[in-house]
């Protein structure tokens, strides 16, 4: 659908694929500029408008310089006429020139003196304008670059504060583009081009008005000629530019997607001998992007050649007509004046045409960012919590050292119901239970029963449609913000970063804030310390992207160590031992048993040996907690559960 500004949008409950599900076709430039301005906070908008006004007003210096060049030509030619046609030394200067010189007190100077002074003044003013314009352009570009960083960080923080269901509506490449390149297109490219266009239009306006006052007929003819040329170029290149920009944007996201998929499926693609297919796909995408980039560069060059030809032909026709129909002094002044104006306007026209092409490109390329911003704005009160105040690494470490003395590791789940937006049946129905401090809870059941969803609700990454969850008397997100590190999580598939073991265990903390003693303690509890000491470089061991230098079990144990680094009081594990061998799994189970009494654990498990000794087992079926009790009590109540336990020899 279209929003009031004319930008294409999608319904909040429709999964977003960036540029694929929602096609943004030729968005209006003016609405796009308004959207880009709206991304800035009010104080920065005022600074932007002030800087723009200064840049635009510099066009007055161009007007003064052009007028001085025309005056130099009139004075010089009138002096030549006096020398050739009179035996007196007084120049036969036109009345308008004489009146102007009298006004500024220069009527007593000789023709040579006057010509030199006017020429120097014209050059100084035009150079001054160029220097000031360059300095202002640099300041504006730097300002917009900083705003790009601010907007990107703000959108990222708000985006990542939303529930998991909202975040997962974007693929990783789409989110990366919307928060990165798209923001750059919306700020530096779009707003920078808009300021340039405004400055050039102001210059054209004041120069056009001045020339019109000097010679209305000739000015109208020249304006009509250049307007026709500009409109033809704009119409001819505009749709071409928009289509090409869409190709570049699509290819950019698709290239990120292809690389991500190739790396994620490297082993499978190698075994199935499909690497060449990925390479062929990548070649096609980068070829599309390269071709579109070349086209964009060529489009920017076309106006230069057209306007160069138009200026040369225009000056030739103007000179012939003026010298055939006017006296030499008037003709020379007119030609010089219009030539000077043309010499200043032509580069401006090129900048204007280039900026108009850039702004059309940017209006398309910024659409994913506008979509994300609009979506976050529309769903701010329903889908997300306000981002919490930022907490430094030192504050996080201080919480770990103090041991969370006021945190109570009690979880209360009251009548929680949740239905995914794209599902007909609820994933959870009226789930209710309490995990007392220091106890262990096991969530079991068949695949799709709602176990992981319930864990996500407890962690605050999913928001229930109804019901409530509290941890230490607070909502999950509030508890996480208040006691960072008191709650930890181990997923089934641990996401590792390309770095050292130290960096992965102390995820996100800067190197100066990492406590190596805590890292070793966590590694020891995860039974990974001996391996690192005997076979690798200790905490400095580099694991490679996605941990490719480690085995599956080692990656999982590294994820467990990450969760234990902060000495948590509440630990949620989602199939955390599924990738471990039996011996290591037993060692981890022993570690969890050692934590009982001081750490509350909630474990999602298919491998029932992990939860055999849990204080409370909750059996989920169809999103409902259909049985609860000890392992043996649930086994006696649920036939399927008993059968699974029997098959495992439990």
SULGIZI-V497766 format. One record per backbone hydrogen bond with DSSP energy under -1.0 kcal/mol. NH is the residue of the N-H (numbers start at 1). CO is the residue of the C=O. E is the energy in kcal/mol with one decimal. If there is no record, write none. Layout:
BEGIN
nh->NH co->CO e->E
nh->NH co->CO e->E
END
This chain:
BEGIN
nh->3 co->7 e->-2.4
nh->6 co->3 e->-2.2
nh->9 co->1 e->-3.3
nh->14 co->11 e->-2.0
nh->20 co->17 e->-1.3
nh->32 co->28 e->-1.7
nh->33 co->29 e->-2.5
nh->34 co->30 e->-2.4
nh->35 co->31 e->-2.4
nh->36 co->32 e->-2.4
nh->37 co->33 e->-2.6
nh->38 co->34 e->-2.2
nh->40 co->37 e->-1.6
nh->45 co->41 e->-1.9
nh->46 co->42 e->-2.0
nh->47 co->43 e->-1.6
nh->48 co->44 e->-2.3
nh->49 co->45 e->-2.6
nh->50 co->46 e->-2.3
nh->51 co->47 e->-2.6
nh->52 co->48 e->-2.3
nh->53 co->49 e->-2.3
nh->54 co->50 e->-2.1
nh->55 co->51 e->-2.4
nh->56 co->52 e->-2.7
nh->57 co->53 e->-2.4
nh->59 co->56 e->-1.8
nh->60 co->57 e->-1.9
nh->61 co->58 e->-1.1
nh->63 co->59 e->-1.7
nh->64 co->60 e->-2.1
nh->65 co->61 e->-2.5
nh->66 co->62 e->-2.6
nh->67 co->63 e->-2.3
nh->68 co->64 e->-2.2
nh->69 co->65 e->-1.9
nh->70 co->66 e->-2.1
nh->71 co->67 e->-2.1
nh->72 co->68 e->-2.4
nh->73 co->69 e->-2.1
nh->74 co->70 e->-2.2
nh->75 co->71 e->-2.6
nh->76 co->72 e->-2.8
nh->77 co->73 e->-2.5
nh->78 co->74 e->-2.1
nh->79 co->75 e->-2.0
nh->80 co->76 e->-2.1
nh->81 co->77 e->-2.2
nh->82 co->78 e->-1.8
nh->83 co->79 e->-2.0
nh->84 co->80 e->-1.9
nh->85 co->81 e->-2.0
nh->86 co->82 e->-1.3
nh->93 co->91 e->-1.7
nh->98 co->94 e->-2.4
nh->99 co->95 e->-2.8
nh->100 co->96 e->-1.6
nh->101 co->97 e->-2.6
nh->102 co->98 e->-2.2
nh->103 co->99 e->-1.8
nh->104 co->100 e->-1.4
nh->106 co->101 e->-2.8
nh->109 co->106 e->-1.2
nh->114 co->110 e->-2.9
nh->115 co->111 e->-2.7
nh->116 co->112 e->-2.3
nh->117 co->113 e->-2.6
nh->118 co->114 e->-2.5
nh->119 co->115 e->-2.4
nh->120 co->116 e->-2.8
nh->121 co->117 e->-2.4
nh->122 co->118 e->-2.5
nh->123 co->119 e->-2.4
nh->124 co->120 e->-2.9
nh->125 co->121 e->-2.5
nh->126 co->122 e->-2.4
nh->127 co->123 e->-2.9
nh->128 co->124 e->-2.7
nh->129 co->125 e->-2.5
nh->130 co->126 e->-2.1
nh->131 co->127 e->-2.8
nh->132 co->128 e->-2.8
nh->133 co->129 e->-2.7
nh->134 co->130 e->-2.3
nh->135 co->131 e->-2.6
nh->136 co->132 e->-2.7
nh->137 co->133 e->-2.5
nh->138 co->134 e->-2.3
nh->139 co->135 e->-2.3
nh->140 co->136 e->-2.8
nh->141 co->137 e->-2.8
nh->142 co->138 e->-2.5
nh->143 co->139 e->-2.5
nh->144 co->140 e->-2.9
nh->145 co->141 e->-2.4
nh->146 co->142 e->-2.2
nh->147 co->143 e->-2.1
nh->148 co->144 e->-2.3
nh->149 co->145 e->-1.8
nh->150 co->146 e->-2.3
nh->151 co->147 e->-3.2
nh->152 co->148 e->-2.5
nh->153 co->149 e->-2.4
nh->154 co->150 e->-2.6
nh->155 co->151 e->-2.9
nh->156 co->152 e->-2.4
nh->157 co->153 e->-2.5
nh->158 co->154 e->-2.4
nh->159 co->155 e->-3.1
nh->160 co->156 e->-2.7
nh->162 co->159 e->-1.3
nh->163 co->383 e->-1.2
nh->164 co->461 e->-5.9
nh->167 co->163 e->-2.0
nh->168 co->164 e->-2.6
nh->169 co->166 e->-1.4
nh->170 co->167 e->-1.5
nh->175 co->171 e->-2.6
nh->176 co->172 e->-2.6
nh->177 co->173 e->-2.4
nh->178 co->174 e->-2.8
nh->179 co->175 e->-2.3
nh->180 co->176 e->-1.0
nh->182 co->177 e->-3.2
nh->184 co->180 e->-2.0
nh->185 co->181 e->-2.4
nh->186 co->182 e->-1.9
nh->187 co->183 e->-2.0
nh->189 co->184 e->-1.9
nh->190 co->185 e->-2.3
nh->191 co->187 e->-1.1
nh->192 co->187 e->-1.1
nh->193 co->189 e->-1.9
nh->194 co->190 e->-2.0
nh->195 co->191 e->-2.2
nh->196 co->192 e->-1.9
nh->197 co->193 e->-2.6
nh->198 co->194 e->-2.3
nh->199 co->195 e->-2.4
nh->200 co->196 e->-2.4
nh->201 co->197 e->-2.5
nh->202 co->198 e->-2.0
nh->203 co->199 e->-2.1
nh->204 co->200 e->-2.7
nh->205 co->201 e->-2.1
nh->206 co->202 e->-2.4
nh->207 co->203 e->-2.3
nh->208 co->204 e->-2.5
nh->209 co->205 e->-2.5
nh->210 co->206 e->-2.1
nh->211 co->207 e->-2.6
nh->212 co->208 e->-2.3
nh->213 co->209 e->-2.0
nh->214 co->210 e->-1.4
nh->215 co->211 e->-3.1
nh->219 co->215 e->-2.3
nh->220 co->216 e->-2.6
nh->221 co->217 e->-2.1
nh->222 co->218 e->-2.3
nh->223 co->219 e->-3.0
nh->224 co->220 e->-2.6
nh->225 co->221 e->-2.2
nh->226 co->222 e->-2.4
nh->227 co->223 e->-2.8
nh->228 co->224 e->-2.3
nh->229 co->225 e->-2.1
nh->230 co->226 e->-2.9
nh->231 co->227 e->-2.9
nh->232 co->228 e->-2.4
nh->233 co->229 e->-2.5
nh->234 co->230 e->-2.9
nh->235 co->231 e->-3.0
nh->236 co->232 e->-2.7
nh->237 co->233 e->-2.9
nh->238 co->234 e->-2.5
nh->241 co->237 e->-2.8
nh->242 co->238 e->-2.3
nh->243 co->239 e->-2.4
nh->244 co->240 e->-2.3
nh->245 co->241 e->-2.6
nh->246 co->242 e->-2.1
nh->247 co->243 e->-1.8
nh->248 co->244 e->-2.2
nh->249 co->245 e->-2.4
nh->250 co->246 e->-2.7
nh->251 co->247 e->-2.7
nh->252 co->248 e->-2.1
nh->253 co->249 e->-2.1
nh->254 co->250 e->-2.9
nh->255 co->251 e->-2.2
nh->256 co->252 e->-1.8
nh->257 co->253 e->-2.4
nh->258 co->254 e->-2.6
nh->259 co->255 e->-2.4
nh->260 co->256 e->-2.4
nh->261 co->257 e->-2.7
nh->262 co->258 e->-2.4
nh->263 co->259 e->-2.3
nh->264 co->260 e->-2.3
nh->265 co->261 e->-2.1
nh->269 co->265 e->-3.2
nh->270 co->266 e->-2.3
nh->271 co->267 e->-2.7
nh->272 co->268 e->-2.5
nh->273 co->270 e->-1.0
nh->274 co->269 e->-3.4
nh->278 co->274 e->-1.6
nh->279 co->275 e->-2.5
nh->280 co->276 e->-2.8
nh->281 co->277 e->-2.4
nh->282 co->278 e->-2.9
nh->283 co->279 e->-3.1
nh->284 co->280 e->-2.3
nh->285 co->281 e->-2.1
nh->286 co->282 e->-3.0
nh->287 co->283 e->-2.2
nh->288 co->284 e->-2.1
nh->289 co->285 e->-2.5
nh->290 co->286 e->-2.7
nh->291 co->287 e->-2.5
nh->292 co->288 e->-2.4
nh->293 co->289 e->-2.5
nh->294 co->290 e->-2.4
nh->295 co->291 e->-2.3
nh->296 co->292 e->-2.4
nh->297 co->293 e->-2.2
nh->298 co->294 e->-2.3
nh->299 co->295 e->-2.6
nh->300 co->296 e->-1.6
nh->302 co->298 e->-1.4
nh->305 co->301 e->-1.2
nh->306 co->302 e->-1.9
nh->307 co->303 e->-2.9
nh->308 co->304 e->-2.2
nh->309 co->305 e->-2.0
nh->310 co->306 e->-2.2
nh->311 co->307 e->-2.5
nh->312 co->308 e->-2.3
nh->313 co->309 e->-2.4
nh->314 co->310 e->-2.3
nh->315 co->311 e->-2.6
nh->316 co->312 e->-2.0
nh->317 co->313 e->-2.4
nh->318 co->314 e->-2.7
nh->319 co->315 e->-2.7
nh->320 co->316 e->-2.2
nh->321 co->317 e->-2.4
nh->322 co->318 e->-2.6
nh->323 co->319 e->-2.4
nh->324 co->320 e->-1.2
nh->325 co->321 e->-1.5
nh->326 co->322 e->-2.6
nh->331 co->327 e->-3.0
nh->332 co->328 e->-2.9
nh->333 co->329 e->-2.3
nh->334 co->330 e->-2.6
nh->335 co->331 e->-2.8
nh->336 co->332 e->-2.8
nh->337 co->333 e->-2.7
nh->338 co->334 e->-2.8
nh->339 co->335 e->-2.7
nh->340 co->336 e->-2.8
nh->341 co->337 e->-2.4
nh->342 co->338 e->-2.7
nh->343 co->339 e->-2.6
nh->344 co->340 e->-1.4
nh->345 co->341 e->-3.0
nh->346 co->342 e->-3.1
nh->348 co->344 e->-1.1
nh->349 co->345 e->-3.2
nh->350 co->346 e->-2.4
nh->351 co->347 e->-2.7
nh->352 co->348 e->-2.9
nh->353 co->349 e->-3.1
nh->354 co->350 e->-2.9
nh->355 co->351 e->-2.9
nh->356 co->352 e->-2.5
nh->357 co->353 e->-2.0
nh->358 co->354 e->-2.7
nh->359 co->355 e->-2.8
nh->360 co->356 e->-1.5
nh->361 co->357 e->-2.4
nh->362 co->358 e->-3.2
nh->363 co->359 e->-2.1
nh->364 co->360 e->-1.3
nh->365 co->361 e->-2.7
nh->366 co->362 e->-2.3
nh->367 co->364 e->-1.4
nh->370 co->366 e->-2.3
nh->371 co->367 e->-3.0
nh->372 co->368 e->-2.4
nh->373 co->369 e->-2.8
nh->374 co->370 e->-2.8
nh->375 co->371 e->-2.7
nh->376 co->372 e->-2.7
nh->377 co->373 e->-2.1
nh->378 co->374 e->-2.8
nh->379 co->375 e->-2.0
nh->383 co->379 e->-2.9
nh->396 co->392 e->-2.0
nh->397 co->393 e->-2.5
nh->398 co->394 e->-2.1
nh->399 co->395 e->-1.9
nh->400 co->396 e->-1.8
nh->401 co->397 e->-2.5
nh->402 co->398 e->-2.3
nh->403 co->399 e->-1.6
nh->404 co->399 e->-1.1
nh->407 co->404 e->-1.7
nh->410 co->408 e->-2.5
nh->411 co->435 e->-2.1
nh->412 co->470 e->-2.6
nh->413 co->433 e->-3.0
nh->414 co->468 e->-3.0
nh->416 co->431 e->-2.6
nh->417 co->466 e->-2.0
nh->418 co->428 e->-1.7
nh->423 co->420 e->-1.8
nh->427 co->418 e->-2.2
nh->428 co->418 e->-1.9
nh->429 co->623 e->-2.7
nh->431 co->416 e->-2.7
nh->433 co->413 e->-1.9
nh->435 co->411 e->-3.0
nh->439 co->436 e->-2.0
nh->441 co->601 e->-3.3
nh->442 co->616 e->-2.7
nh->443 co->603 e->-3.4
nh->444 co->618 e->-2.7
nh->449 co->446 e->-1.7
nh->454 co->450 e->-2.2
nh->455 co->451 e->-2.1
nh->456 co->452 e->-2.4
nh->457 co->453 e->-2.2
nh->458 co->454 e->-2.2
nh->459 co->455 e->-2.0
nh->461 co->456 e->-1.7
nh->462 co->456 e->-1.2
nh->465 co->417 e->-2.0
nh->466 co->417 e->-1.6
nh->468 co->414 e->-2.1
nh->470 co->412 e->-2.3
nh->471 co->474 e->-3.5
nh->472 co->410 e->-2.1
nh->474 co->471 e->-1.8
nh->479 co->475 e->-2.7
nh->480 co->476 e->-2.5
nh->481 co->477 e->-2.3
nh->482 co->478 e->-2.2
nh->483 co->479 e->-2.8
nh->486 co->483 e->-2.1
nh->488 co->570 e->-2.6
nh->490 co->572 e->-2.4
nh->499 co->497 e->-1.2
nh->501 co->541 e->-1.5
nh->502 co->539 e->-2.2
nh->504 co->500 e->-1.7
nh->505 co->501 e->-2.6
nh->506 co->502 e->-2.3
nh->509 co->506 e->-2.1
nh->513 co->510 e->-1.9
nh->514 co->511 e->-1.2
nh->519 co->515 e->-1.9
nh->520 co->516 e->-2.7
nh->521 co->517 e->-2.2
nh->522 co->518 e->-2.3
nh->523 co->519 e->-2.6
nh->524 co->520 e->-2.4
nh->525 co->521 e->-2.0
nh->526 co->522 e->-1.8
nh->527 co->524 e->-1.3
nh->528 co->523 e->-2.7
nh->532 co->528 e->-1.5
nh->533 co->529 e->-2.0
nh->534 co->530 e->-2.6
nh->535 co->531 e->-2.5
nh->538 co->532 e->-1.6
nh->540 co->537 e->-1.5
nh->541 co->538 e->-1.7
nh->543 co->499 e->-2.6
nh->547 co->544 e->-2.3
nh->548 co->545 e->-1.2
nh->549 co->543 e->-2.3
nh->550 co->547 e->-2.1
nh->555 co->551 e->-2.5
nh->556 co->552 e->-2.0
nh->557 co->553 e->-2.3
nh->558 co->554 e->-2.0
nh->559 co->555 e->-1.8
nh->560 co->556 e->-1.9
nh->561 co->557 e->-2.5
nh->562 co->558 e->-2.1
nh->563 co->559 e->-1.7
nh->564 co->560 e->-1.7
nh->565 co->561 e->-1.1
nh->567 co->564 e->-1.8
nh->569 co->486 e->-2.3
nh->570 co->486 e->-2.3
nh->571 co->600 e->-3.2
nh->572 co->488 e->-2.4
nh->573 co->602 e->-2.7
nh->574 co->490 e->-3.0
nh->575 co->604 e->-2.6
nh->578 co->575 e->-1.5
nh->580 co->577 e->-1.4
nh->585 co->581 e->-3.0
nh->586 co->582 e->-2.2
nh->587 co->583 e->-1.8
nh->588 co->584 e->-2.5
nh->589 co->585 e->-2.7
nh->590 co->586 e->-2.1
nh->591 co->587 e->-2.0
nh->592 co->588 e->-2.6
nh->593 co->589 e->-2.3
nh->594 co->590 e->-2.0
nh->595 co->591 e->-1.1
nh->597 co->438 e->-2.0
nh->598 co->595 e->-2.0
nh->599 co->595 e->-2.1
nh->600 co->569 e->-3.0
nh->601 co->439 e->-2.0
nh->602 co->571 e->-2.6
nh->603 co->441 e->-3.0
nh->604 co->573 e->-3.7
nh->605 co->443 e->-1.9
nh->608 co->606 e->-1.1
nh->610 co->607 e->-1.8
nh->614 co->611 e->-1.8
nh->616 co->440 e->-1.8
nh->617 co->629 e->-4.0
nh->618 co->442 e->-3.5
nh->619 co->627 e->-2.8
nh->620 co->444 e->-2.9
nh->621 co->624 e->-2.7
nh->623 co->449 e->-1.7
nh->624 co->621 e->-1.5
nh->626 co->619 e->-2.0
nh->626 co->624 e->-1.1
nh->627 co->619 e->-1.2
nh->629 co->617 e->-1.4
nh->634 co->630 e->-2.6
nh->635 co->631 e->-2.1
nh->636 co->632 e->-2.0
nh->637 co->633 e->-1.2
nh->638 co->634 e->-2.5
nh->642 co->638 e->-2.1
nh->643 co->639 e->-2.5
nh->644 co->640 e->-2.3
nh->645 co->641 e->-2.4
nh->646 co->642 e->-2.3
nh->647 co->643 e->-2.3
nh->648 co->644 e->-1.4
nh->649 co->646 e->-1.4
nh->650 co->645 e->-2.8
END
